[in-house]
Amino acid sequence: MTDELCVDLSGAPQTMLATLYAKALDAESPRSLLHDTWARDIVARLDYDWARTTITPRTAPAVSTRAAHFDTWVRQFLALHPRATVLHLGCGLDSRYFRIAPGPDVEWYDVDFPDVAALRVRLYPTAEHCHVVAASVTDPGYLADIPADRPTLILGEGLTMYLTRDDGIALLRRVVDRFPLGELQFDAFNRFGIRTQWTNAVVRRAGATLYWGIDGPAEILAAVPGTRLLAWLSVFESDSFRGIPGPYRAMGKAMSVLPALRYMAQYHRYAFGRPG
Ligand SMILES: C[S@@+](CC[C@H](N)C(=O)[O-])C[C@H]1O[C@@H](n2cnc3c(N)ncnc32)[C@H](O)[C@@H]1O
């Protein structure tokens, strides 16, 4: 292909190549969960040894089920708040804005490290209401440029575990203070998942380190004043998990017997601010 782009990333930014590739494999599958043709086309345009991600057709559903889960929660938020801001933190090369195709009253911000943001800008078309922000999500500076005039969804998929607890809590407090009303939606690993990160081939292969483990919503409610719990569940309890192929579902069922394994990966959803 003539416009192949060479990618050279390491650490946490490299892990987004694994999630991208998983979504591309999912798109090729006859039992696709996400139908992410953007991921498939971008993988074809990048010059990269995809075997390095360690993702295979067997492991890809773990990623696509998570993306499908957050697509549902984002759509629910936008149905309630058609005039909204979305902060998509640690977006990687995810195509959520194009998958969801929000209305013209939604201002969408895709935030990731400068290397990743630069790739995004080259690979996705520009869209009037979709903005790419090149920054660390822990940097307080970029928030000043994001208007706080409408309900705001702060979404972090596959992000929190790469932050330290102090940085993560500071980020959540900062957004809850800045925006008058909205939701926090993110996934997290529990402490057991952080302790056993050596078993996570994607993270190990990227040379990334996971830091922040969350054992339940009480930790967020206590540390981030103004938040109210909307939902907390194991990834195995999500509706999107029920759609995935047999072997992976069976593994989820087996893991669900032990709480440490059942809640190794969880979805969190909180409201903040005062409606009206
Ligand atoms: C596992 S990938 C997930 C990417 C995307 N959300 C997805 O699900 O496909 C983790 C992403 O978080 C980003 N990330 C990690 N720490 C970050 C930080 N401090 N600031 C900005 N992005 C960060 C990485 O660059 C990477 O794109």
The ligand as an ORCA input file, in Angstrom:
! r2SCAN-3c Opt
* xyz 0 1
  C      -4.715      0.038     26.263
  S      -4.599      1.497     25.318
  C      -6.327      1.872     25.122
  C      -6.588      2.729     23.930
  C      -8.083      2.963     23.629
  N      -8.773      3.554     24.724
  C      -8.714      1.668     23.259
  O      -9.470      1.102     24.075
  O      -8.448      1.177     22.149
  C      -4.071      2.688     26.542
  C      -4.035      4.103     26.004
  O      -3.898      5.009     27.098
  C      -2.979      5.992     26.737
  N      -2.410      6.592     27.947
  C      -1.873      5.962     29.013
  N      -1.464      6.862     29.931
  C      -1.779      8.083     29.421
  C      -1.619      9.421     29.876
  N      -1.050      9.671     31.056
  N      -2.037     10.428     29.083
  C      -2.605     10.180     27.868
  N      -2.816      8.938     27.394
  C      -2.394      7.907     28.159
  C      -1.937      5.258     25.905
  O      -1.144      6.141     25.129
  C      -2.835      4.359     25.075
  O      -3.273      4.995     23.896
*
